[in-house]
C-alpha cells in the first residue's frame, strides 16, 4: 500500500539507499495516516527521520 500511496514521490525515494527508502516509506505512511499531514509533508518528514536514524542523531 505504501509504495502506491507515494508514487508521485518516486523520484525522491529512488535517490535514497534501499534501507533508508524502506524506512522512509514506513515513516511516511505513519505521518500521513496518524499525523494528518499532506503527502509532501509526510515524505519530507519521513526522509529526514530515516536519515537521522541511520546517522544515529
KAVEN-V752793 format. One record per backbone hydrogen bond with DSSP energy under -0.5 kcal/mol. NH is the residue of the N-H (numbers start at 0). CO is the residue of the C=O. E is the energy in kcal/mol with one decimal. If there is no record, write none. Layout:
nh | co | e
NH | CO | E
NH | CO | E
This chain:
nh | co | e
4 | 0 | -2.0
5 | 1 | -1.5
6 | 3 | -1.1
8 | 5 | -1.6
9 | 6 | -1.7
11 | 8 | -0.6
12 | 8 | -2.1
13 | 9 | -2.7
14 | 11 | -0.6
15 | 12 | -1.7
20 | 16 | -2.7
21 | 17 | -2.3
22 | 18 | -1.9
23 | 19 | -3.0
24 | 20 | -2.3
25 | 21 | -1.9
26 | 22 | -2.7
27 | 23 | -2.8
28 | 24 | -2.1
29 | 25 | -1.9
30 | 26 | -2.9
31 | 27 | -2.8
32 | 28 | -2.6
33 | 29 | -2.7
34 | 29 | -0.7
34 | 30 | -1.3
36 | 30 | -0.8
41 | 37 | -2.6
42 | 38 | -2.6
43 | 39 | -2.1
44 | 40 | -2.7
45 | 41 | -2.4
46 | 42 | -2.4
47 | 43 | -2.1
48 | 44 | -2.7
49 | 45 | -2.6
50 | 46 | -2.5
51 | 47 | -2.4
52 | 48 | -2.3
53 | 49 | -2.1
54 | 50 | -1.9
55 | 51 | -0.5
55 | 52 | -0.7
56 | 51 | -2.5
